[in-house]
């Protein structure tokens, strides 16, 4: 009941953070409390170059979250470079930081384990010059470069020297190719989590090399990689059987063959996205149901060949499903809703643009799935009275247009 009551030190930290312009030194403050002061100052929006300099002189900063702060300057980054104990740095959305400044930071912050440069649009190959000779090659484990459009294979050549790298986000890195993935795979064999969504120049060969050399991969996002084919997914299935999450949305060249291989060999799958793959049929859902019994999150959006038979198979085997997206599966009927009602763990369901359902079937579904929290029914004509009935005596959140 009293869990939200702040300690005296937390209140003092807030006060100092809100009035940091009056602070000249942190002498006398125990080293283990400096980080709390840093966090409070950042939260108050009062972290100026001057304040950062005072914190850096203490030598105790381990975590720094500056996401979305467009006031960050080259001088700020130069100061951050002096934080020898810094392990976790979040610069997400700091668009004013130059590639040269970031390069200095990466060379000098010798203890960095986690670095988030998501949306730092000035990141380029220059950012990674000479970083292979820095301590990052033995410390950095998590790197987020999502939205850093300018990086090419040359950046991956340097990143490949980060031998401890476990996770990397390269979403929207539209200039990288199979050659870059080969370089990355050769150097970073410990990779377990990689995001390649909308890396539109990647082909199947690059994914195959990645799978063969990085056999610890558990999570991979290939959304929008439209050039990959069945051979890439089949290779992933063979060499990375411990896969837990794979996103194959908008991979329009895939057929049942690749998803069948995935289902038969990757029995630990928890999350699978097959959105907008129009060639997926009922047969592949039968394999998913038979072999992927741990599946909790499934996206079948606009898989327009699926019929009620797919839902029958699915509900017989994947009884742990918590989230299911059937948006645009236009062949489904009330019969499918009857089987969906048996999914007792279901929390989120998307039935948008499935226009053949009767209101009575929807009402029965809502009544049967007691854990259902969100129901999307865009593109379905329901009256205000019917919507009221759906929500009656429940906390269900309905999205409808």
C-alpha positions in Angstrom: 0.0 0.0 0.0 3.0 2.3 0.7 5.1 1.1 -2.2 4.9 4.5 -4.0 6.2 6.5 -1.1 9.6 8.0 -2.0 12.6 7.8 0.3 14.1 10.9 1.8 17.1 10.5 -0.5 14.9 10.2 -3.6 13.1 13.4 -2.6 16.5 15.1 -2.1 17.7 13.8 -5.5 14.7 15.3 -7.2 15.3 18.6 -5.5 18.9 18.7 -6.5 18.0 17.6 -10.1 15.5 20.4 -10.4 18.0 23.0 -9.2 21.2 21.7 -10.5 22.3 25.0 -11.9 23.1 25.9 -8.3 25.4 22.9 -7.7 29.2 23.2 -8.1 30.4 20.0 -6.6 29.3 16.5 -5.5 31.9 16.2 -2.8 30.5 14.5 0.3 27.9 12.5 -1.6 28.5 8.8 -1.4 29.6 7.3 -4.7 26.8 4.7 -4.8 24.3 7.6 -4.8 25.7 9.6 -7.7 23.8 7.5 -10.3 20.5 8.3 -8.6 21.3 12.0 -8.9 22.2 11.6 -12.5 18.9 9.9 -13.2 17.0 12.6 -11.3 18.7 15.4 -13.2 18.0 13.7 -16.6 14.3 13.2 -15.6 14.0 16.9 -14.7 15.4 18.0 -18.1 18.2 19.9 -16.4 21.2 17.9 -17.7 23.3 20.6 -19.3 26.9 20.4 -20.4 27.9 22.0 -17.2 25.9 19.5 -15.1 27.3 16.6 -17.0 30.8 17.9 -16.4 30.2 17.9 -12.7 28.9 14.3 -12.8 31.8 13.1 -14.9 34.3 14.6 -12.4 32.8 12.2 -9.9 33.8 9.3 -12.1 30.8 7.2 -11.0 28.3 7.3 -14.0 27.4 3.8 -15.1 24.1 4.4 -16.9 23.0 7.5 -18.9 19.7 7.8 -20.7 19.5 10.8 -22.9 16.9 9.6 -25.4 15.1 12.2 -27.4 17.3 15.0 -26.2 18.0 17.2 -29.2 20.0 19.6 -27.1 22.9 17.1 -27.0 25.9 18.7 -28.6 29.4 17.6 -29.8 30.7 19.0 -26.5 28.3 16.9 -24.5 29.5 13.8 -26.4 33.1 14.7 -25.8 32.3 14.9 -22.1 30.5 11.5 -22.1 33.7 10.1 -23.7 35.4 10.7 -20.4 33.0 8.4 -18.5 35.3 5.5 -18.0 32.8 3.5 -16.0 29.8 4.0 -18.4 28.2 0.7 -19.3 24.8 1.7 -20.7 24.3 4.7 -22.9 20.9 5.5 -24.6 21.1 8.3 -27.2 17.9 7.2 -29.1 16.6 10.1 -31.2 19.5 12.4 -30.5 19.6 13.6 -34.1 22.1 16.5 -33.7 25.1 14.3 -32.8 27.7 14.0 -35.6 29.3 10.8 -36.8 32.7 12.1 -35.8 31.6 12.9 -32.2 30.1 9.4 -31.9 33.3 7.8 -33.2 35.3 9.6 -30.4 32.8 8.3 -27.9 33.0 4.7 -29.1 36.8 4.7 -29.0 37.1 6.2 -25.5 34.2 4.7 -23.5 36.1 1.6 -22.7 33.4 -0.1 -20.5 30.3 0.2 -22.7 28.2 -2.9 -22.8 25.0 -1.4 -24.2 24.7 1.4 -26.8 21.4 2.7 -28.3 21.8 4.9 -31.3 18.3 4.3 -32.7 17.3 7.2 -34.9 20.6 9.0 -34.7 20.5 9.9 -38.4 24.0 11.2 -38.6 25.5 7.8 -37.8 27.6 6.6 -40.7 30.5 4.3 -41.5 32.7 7.0 -40.0 31.2 6.4 -36.6 32.9 3.0 -36.5 36.4 4.0 -37.8 39.1 2.4 -35.7 36.6 1.0 -33.1 38.0 -2.5 -33.7 41.2 -1.3 -31.9 39.2 0.0 -28.9 38.0 -1.8 -25.8 34.6 -2.1 -27.3 35.8 -5.2 -29.1 35.7 -7.1 -25.8 32.9 -5.3 -23.9 30.0 -4.2 -26.2 27.2 -6.8 -26.2 24.1 -4.8 -27.3 24.0 -2.3 -30.2 20.9 -0.6 -31.6 21.4 1.1 -35.0 17.7 1.1 -36.1 17.0 3.9 -38.5 20.7 4.7 -39.1 20.1 4.7 -42.9 23.6 5.7 -44.0 25.6 2.7 -42.7 26.9 0.3 -45.2 28.9 -3.0 -45.3 32.0 -1.0 -44.2 30.4 -0.3 -40.8 29.6 -4.0 -40.4 33.2 -4.8 -41.2 34.2 -2.9 -38.1 31.3 -4.1 -36.0 32.3 -7.6 -36.8 35.3 -7.1 -34.4 32.9 -6.8 -31.4 33.4 -10.4 -30.3 30.9 -10.2 -27.4 28.0 -8.8 -29.4 24.8 -10.6 -28.6 22.1 -8.3 -30.0 22.1 -5.9 -32.9 19.3 -3.9 -34.4 19.9 -2.9 -38.1 16.3 -2.1 -39.0 16.1 0.1 -42.1 19.8 -0.2 -42.9 18.9 -0.2 -46.6 22.5 -0.1 -47.8 23.7 -3.3 -46.3 23.9 -6.4 -48.4 24.7 -10.1 -48.1 28.4 -9.2 -48.1 27.9 -7.2 -44.9 26.0 -10.0 -43.3 28.8 -12.4 -44.1 31.3 -10.1 -42.4 29.1 -9.7 -39.3 28.4 -13.5 -39.1 32.1 -14.3 -39.4 33.0 -12.0 -36.5 30.0 -12.1 -34.1 29.3 -15.8 -33.6 27.5 -15.1 -30.3 24.6 -13.2 -31.8 21.3 -14.3 -30.4 19.0 -11.4 -31.4 19.1 -9.6 -34.7 16.7 -7.2 -36.4 17.0 -6.9 -40.2 13.5 -5.5 -40.9 13.3 -3.5 -44.1 17.0 -4.3 -45.0 15.7 -4.5 -48.6 18.9 -5.4 -50.3 19.5 -8.6 -48.3 19.0 -11.9 -50.2 18.7 -15.5 -49.1 22.5 -16.1 -49.3 23.2 -13.5 -46.5 20.6 -15.1 -44.2 22.0 -18.6 -44.9 25.6 -17.4 -43.9 24.2 -15.8 -40.8 22.4 -19.0 -39.7 25.4 -21.2 -40.4 27.8 -19.1 -38.3 25.5 -17.7 -35.6 23.8 -20.8 -34.3 22.7 -19.2 -31.0 20.1 -17.0 -32.7 16.9 -17.0 -30.8 15.1 -13.9 -32.2 15.3 -12.7 -35.8 13.2 -10.0 -37.5 13.1 -10.2 -41.3 10.0 -8.1 -41.8 10.0 -6.5 -45.2 13.0 -8.4 -46.6 11.2 -9.2 -49.8 14.0 -10.8 -51.6 14.5 -13.8 -49.3 13.1 -17.1 -50.3 12.3 -20.5 -48.8 16.0 -21.6 -48.8 16.9 -18.9 -46.2 14.2 -19.9 -43.7 14.9 -23.6 -44.2 18.6 -22.9 -43.4 17.6 -21.0 -40.3 15.4 -23.9 -39.2 18.3 -26.4 -39.7 21.1 -24.5 -37.9 19.1 -22.5 -35.3 16.5 -24.9 -33.9 16.3 -23.0 -30.6 14.6 -20.1 -32.4 11.9 -18.5 -30.2 10.8 -15.6 -32.3 10.8 -15.0 -36.1 9.2 -12.2 -38.1 8.6 -13.1 -41.7 6.0 -10.5 -42.4 6.0 -8.9 -45.9 8.4 -11.7 -47.2 6.2 -12.3 -50.2 8.4 -15.0 -51.9 7.9 -17.5 -49.1 5.7 -20.6 -49.5 4.4 -23.3 -47.3 7.7 -25.2 -47.6 9.7 -22.8 -45.5 7.1 -22.4 -42.8 6.7 -26.2 -42.7 10.5 -26.6 -42.1 10.3 -24.0 -39.4 7.5 -25.7 -37.6 9.0 -29.1 -37.8 12.5 -28.1 -36.5 11.9 -25.1 -34.2 9.7 -26.5 -31.4 10.6 -23.6 -29.0 8.8 -20.9 -31.1 6.9 -18.5 -29.0 6.3 -15.8 -31.6 5.7 -16.1 -35.4 4.7 -13.4 -37.8 3.6 -14.4 -41.3 1.7 -11.1 -42.2 1.0 -10.4 -45.8 2.3 -13.7 -47.2 -0.6 -14.5 -49.5 0.7 -18.0 -50.5 0.4 -19.4 -47.0 -2.3 -22.2 -46.9 -4.2 -24.2 -44.4 -1.7 -27.0 -44.7 1.1 -25.1 -43.0 -1.2 -24.1 -40.1 -1.6 -27.9 -39.5 2.2 -28.2 -39.1 2.4 -25.2 -36.8 -0.4 -26.6 -34.7 1.3 -30.0 -34.5 4.9 -28.9 -33.7 4.7 -25.4 -32.2 2.8 -26.1 -29.0 4.6 -23.2 -27.1 3.4 -20.6 -29.5 1.9 -17.5 -27.8 1.9 -14.8 -30.4 0.9 -15.4 -34.0 0.3 -12.9 -36.9 -1.6 -14.2 -40.0 -2.7 -10.8 -41.2 -3.9 -10.9 -44.8 -3.0 -14.5 -45.3 -6.1 -14.6 -47.5 -6.0 -18.3 -48.5 -6.7 -19.4 -44.9 -10.2 -20.7 -44.2 -12.0 -22.1 -41.1 -9.9 -25.3 -41.5 -6.8 -23.4 -40.5 -8.4 -22.1 -37.3 -9.6 -25.6 -36.4 -6.1 -27.0 -36.7 -4.7 -24.0 -34.8 -7.0 -24.3 -31.8 -6.3 -28.0 -31.4 -2.6 -27.6 -31.0 -1.7 -24.0 -30.0 -3.8 -23.8 -26.9 -1.4 -21.3 -25.2 -2.0 -18.5 -27.8 -2.3 -15.1 -26.1 -2.3 -12.9 -29.2 -3.7 -13.7 -32.6 -3.9 -11.4 -35.7 -6.4 -12.5 -38.4 -6.9 -9.1 -40.0 -8.0 -9.5 -43.6 -8.4 -13.3 -43.5 -11.6 -12.9 -45.5 -12.6 -16.6 -45.8 -13.2 -17.0 -42.1 -16.8 -17.6 -41.0 -18.8 -18.0 -37.7 -17.5 -21.6 -37.6 -14.0 -20.2 -37.0 -15.2 -18.0 -34.2 -16.7 -21.1 -32.5 -13.2 -22.7 -32.4 -11.5 -19.5 -31.4 -13.7 -19.4 -28.3 -11.8 -22.5 -27.0 -8.6 -20.4 -26.6 -8.8 -19.7 -22.9 -5.4 -17.8 -22.7 -6.3 -15.4 -25.5 -5.8 -11.7 -24.6 -5.6 -10.0 -27.9 -7.5 -10.8 -31.1 -7.7 -8.9 -34.4 -10.6 -9.8 -36.6 -10.6 -6.6 -38.7 -12.0 -6.8 -42.2 -13.4 -10.3 -41.6 -16.9 -9.3 -42.6 -18.8 -12.6 -42.6 -19.2 -12.9 -38.8 -22.6 -12.6 -37.2 -22.8 -10.4 -34.1 -24.1 -13.3 -32.0 -20.9 -15.3 -32.8 -18.8 -12.3 -31.7 -20.8 -12.0 -28.5 -20.3 -15.7 -27.7 -16.6 -15.4 -28.3 -16.2 -12.5 -25.9 -18.2 -14.4 -23.3 -16.0 -17.5 -23.7 -12.6 -15.9 -23.7 -12.5 -14.6 -20.2 -8.9 -13.2 -20.5 -9.6 -11.3 -23.7 -8.5 -7.6 -23.2 -8.4 -6.3 -26.8 -10.6 -7.0 -29.8 -9.9 -5.2 -33.1 -12.8 -5.3 -35.5 -12.0 -2.5 -38.0 -14.0 -2.6 -41.2 -16.9 -4.5 -39.6 -20.3 -2.8 -39.4 -21.5 -2.9 -35.8 -24.2 -0.6 -34.3 -23.6 1.4 -31.2 -26.0 -1.0 -29.4 -24.0 -4.0 -30.4 -20.7 -2.4 -29.3 -22.3 -1.7 -25.9 -23.4 -5.3 -25.6 -19.9 -6.5 -26.4 -18.3 -4.4 -23.7 -21.0 -5.1 -21.1 -19.6 -6.3 -17.7 -16.1 -6.6 -19.1 -12.9 -4.6 -19.3 -12.6 -5.4 -23.0 -11.0 -2.7 -25.2 -12.5 -2.7 -28.6 -11.0 -1.0 -31.7 -13.6 -0.4 -34.5 -14.2 2.0 -37.3 
